[in-house]
Amino acid sequence: MREFERAAQQAGFVLDDAQRQAALRLAELGAGMTRRRGLFSRPAAPPRGVYLWGSVGRGKSWLTTTFYEAVPLRNKRRLHFHDFFREFHAAYHRNRGDSRVTDRAVTELLGDCRFLVFDEFHVHDAGDAMLIGRVLRSILDQKITLLTTSNYPPAGLLPNPVFHEMFEPTIKMLEETMDVVELGGGRDYRAEYGSGAARSEFERGAYLWPGTGEQLAEQGLTPPEAAERRPVEVGGGRTVPALAVRGDLVWFDFHDLCDRPYSTGDYLAAVDRFPVWVLSGLPRLAGENRDAAQRFANLIDVLCDRDVRLVLVGEAPLDDVLRGENLPLDVNRTASRLSLLSATADSDAH
């Protein structure tokens, strides 16, 4: 518990009641995983995992980072769930001839891992839901202690009422095998502490509206020319059309990147190649189809989690872009993350 209090003091804040309760449960988890046993004692059963959920900006990632860095375990892993699931698909394909293909793929990816952290766990894709259930069962059967962070309680996963029932067995498994800890409260620390000096590459990015030549020039950019347009490979023979590729920088148009059936794995593949992104032509999401809006939310997750510098060019103020009906399921998280970008508006555009 002292590690959490010390880290909070260094970060310039005091743990609130909900954070303190979550920290206490994580401290118990750490004690359970590191408790020494006698030489001839039977192997201890792994401690119950923790499913930590709460609204955006409540400190889930901060608590998890503080805990993970303090736990003195060698065989621990921390993965963003998007990243893991992309790698799992590839491992599943490699082991598809095996009758225990899911277990083989999980073992290939995790090896001797005994403590696994999944950041940003959520389920929106009905096509992945059943496979995710099998993956979680395999992880638990292999006696790996699991800590997950999520914006949703287990019962809120796969919220689409058409498909939710199919995921209920997995929800029940999570609730029976993990302690569900809510990080409640309305205070958004990300919004409070997001101003000031940038602490990451993502925070060094900017939101420009409407993206005038002067605004772009302030970011060291010039508008792309037609001759710069080229395809960017994302694996599996697929390509994404880019408006420009300039060394480590790639420039995409919203409709090219989000209005086509690209997956989170495609975005991850592109992020692996380019540490600086420009995305222009961002419209008001309420006027777009829901799939395009959800892809945009997934993209922002990937860029933020991979700490990519982003210059985002919108057709309206950011609040207007993220307002209305037909928005992504995770629009609050998207808004919280985009609030980290410095915003620049052209005075003549108002």
N, C-alpha and C positions, 0 to 999 in steps of 0.2 A: 504493500500500500504506500510505503514511503517513496517508492520510485515514481508513482503517479503524482503524489503531492509535490515532489521535487521538480518533476518535469513541468507541471502546471505553473509552478512559481517561476521557472526559467522562461516559460512562454508568456508570462505576464498576466495570468488569471488564476482564479481559485476554483476548484472543482465545485460544481453545484450539486444538489442532493442526488439527482438522478445519475450524474456522472460518478459520484462517490459510490453509490450502490453497485453500478456496473463494474467499477474498479475493484470493489471488494470481491465480486464474483470471479473476476479474472484472476485476482490474487489467489483465491481458493483453487482455481484451475491450475495455476502455476505450481502451487504447493503439491497438488495431487500428482502432477506429471514429474516432479523432481524429487519426490519423497524416496529416501533410501530404504532398502529392505535388507534383511539378513542374508547371508551367503546361501543358506539352504532353504530360504523361504520360497514358496510357490510364486510364480510370476503374477504380479498384480494385474487385475483387469484395468484397462485404460479408463481414465476418469471421463465422466460425461462431458460432452462438448458444450459449447455455448453458441446460441443463435442470438446475436446482438443486433437489434433493429431500432430504428427511430427515424425521425424526419431529417431532412438535409441540414447540415451545419451543426448538428448536435454534438459532434466530437467522436463519432464512431471510429473513424480512421485514426484519429490522434490517440485514442485509448488503445486501439489495436497495435499501432506502431510502438507505443511506449511499452506495452506488454510483451510484444514479440521480441523486441531488442533486449529486454531484461531477462527473458527465460533462458537459462543456461543449458540449452539442449543442442546437440549437434545435428540430429536428424529431424530438422524442422524445415518447413517450406511455407512461403507466402506467395500466393498467386492471385492475380485478378481473374475472376471467374470466366470472363470472355477469353482471356489468353489460354487458360487451362482447357476450356471446352474446344477451342480451335485445335490445340495440340491433341486432345483426346480423339477428335474426329480422324486425324491422320493416323494415330496409333490404332484406332479401331479398324481402319481400312487395312493396315498392315497385318493385323491378326484375325481378319474376318473368317479365315478357314478354321479357326479354333472354336470348339464348342463352348469354351469359357472366354469368349472374345472380350467381354467387358472387363473381367478380372485381369486378363492378360494385359489389356491396354492400360488399365489403372496402375498395375505393377510396373509396367515399362516406364511410365511417366513419373511415378512417385518413389520407386525403389524401396529403400528401407525407412522412408519417412514415417515418423510416429506422431508428429503434430503438424497439422495442415491448416492454414488460414486461407479462406476464400474472401476476397474483398468484393463488394458490390454484387452480392448474389441476388439475382432476380430471374424470373421465368415469365416471358411474354409469348414465346413462340410455341404453339401447340405441337408443332412438328418435332421439337427438341424435348418436350416435356417428359415423355416416357423414358427416353434415353438418359435424361438427367436423373430420373428416379433410380435407374439401374446403376448409374455411376455412384450416387450417394450410398446406395445399399452396399456396393462393393467396397467403398472406402470404409464404411463402418464394420463390415465383415472382416476386413484386414486389420482391424483393431487400431485404426488411426484416429486419434482424437482431433475433432474438427471444431474450428472457430470460424463462424461466418459473420459478415456484416451485411445488412440489407436495409433498404428503406421500407420494407414491408414485413409484417408479421407472417409466419408460415401460412396462415389462412388467407392472406392477401396475395399469394403467389398465383400466377396464371389467372388474373382476375377476369378474363373474358368469360362470361357466364355460359357461353356455348361449349367451352372446353374445360371449365374449372373442375367439373366432377371427375374427369379422368386423372387429375393430379391429386385428388384427395388422399389416396393411399400413401403417396409420398409425403404429403403434409402431415398425416398421422404419424408416419415414421419419424419425421423430424421432431415432432412434439413429444414423442415417446422416448427418443434417444438423446435429446439435447435439452439443456435448460434454456428456455426462451426468455431473454432479458430485454425489456423495453427501456430504451434511453429516451425517456419522456421529457416534456418541457418544451416551451416555445422559443427559447433563445437560440438564434442562429449565429454561432460563433464565426462561421465562414464569412457571413456578411459583415459582422462587426470588425473582424480583424483582416478583412480582405483589402482594405485601403492601406496606403503607405507604400513603403519600399517593397518591390516584388521579391518574393522568396523562391520563385521557381521560374522556369522558362515559360510555362503556360501563362503565368501572371505578367510576364513581360510583353504579352501580346496586346492586341487592341481591337476594339469594336468601332468601326467607322460607318458613319451615316451622313450622306449617301455615297461616300467614296469618291470625292472629287480628286482631281489630279494633285491639288495642294495637299489634301489629307494623305494620299498615297505617298507623296514625296516626303512627308514628315516621317514616314515609316521606312524610307529608303527604297520605295517601290515606284515603278513606272507601269502604266497599263500594258497588258500583254498585247502583242501584235498577232495577226492571223497566222503568220509564218511560224510562230512559236508553238502552236497547238500540236500535241503529240500524244500517243497512247502510253500509259504507264502500266506495266505488268503487275498483276497481283497474285499470280500463281494459277495453276490448273489451266493454263492457256487463256485466261481471262485478262482483259485490259480495261482500264478506266481512262476516258479521254481527259487530258489535262490542258488547260489554257496555256500553260508555260511550265518549263522545267529549267531552273537556273541554279545549277550546282546542287546545294543541299535544300533548295527551296522548290516547292511544287505549288502550282496555282490551279485551283479547280473552280468550276461553276457549280452552284448549288444543284441545279437541275441535272447536270451531268452526273453528279456524285450521289445524290439522294433520291432522285425521281426515277431511278432505274434499280433493278433487283440485285443490288450489291449487298453482301453480308458483312457482319462485323469482322469476320475473318479477312475479307478483302481489304477493309480499312486498316486492320492490323498489319497486313502485308505491306501496304503503302507507307504506313508510319515507320516501319522498319527501315525504309530507304531514305526518308526525308524528315529531318528534324525541324524544318520550318515550313509552315503551311499558310497559304492564303485561300480563303473561300469567299467568293463574291457572288452577288446575285441572290442573297438571302431574302426571301419574301416574307410577308406576314404568314405565319404557319397555318393560321385558321383558314386561309384560302387554298391550302394545298391538300392533297389526299393524305389520309392518316399514315399510310405506309411511308411516304416521303418524310413526313414530320418525325416519325419514329426512327427512321434511319438517321436523321439529323441528330436526334438525341443520343443515339448509339455512338455516332461519330464523335460528338463532344465528349462522351465518356472515355472513348479511346484516346483522344488527343490530350485530355487532362490527365488521365492515368499514366500515359507514357511521357508526360511532361514535355509536350511539343509546343513550340511557340506558334501561336495562331493569330493571324490578322483576319478578322471577320468583317465583311463588307455587307451591310444590310440596306434594304430599300426603305426602312422606317426606323424610328427609335427602337431600341431593344425591347423595351416594355411593350410596345405595340406589336412587335414581331411575335412575342410569346403570349399574346392575349387572345382570348376568343374560344370558340368551340373546336372540336376535332383535333385537339392537341395531343402530343405524346403522353403516354402513361406516366413518364418520369419528368414531366415538364418542370416541376419544382426543383428537382436536382439539376436539370439543365440550366435553369435560371440562376441557381445559386453558383454554379460553376462559371457561367458566363459573366457573373458580376465581378469576378476576379480580373477581367480584362479592363484596361483603361478605355473609357468611352470618349469618342470625339465626334461632335456633330457640326455640320456646316451651318453657320448662323443664317444663311440665306435659304436654308431648306425648311425652316420652321414655318 
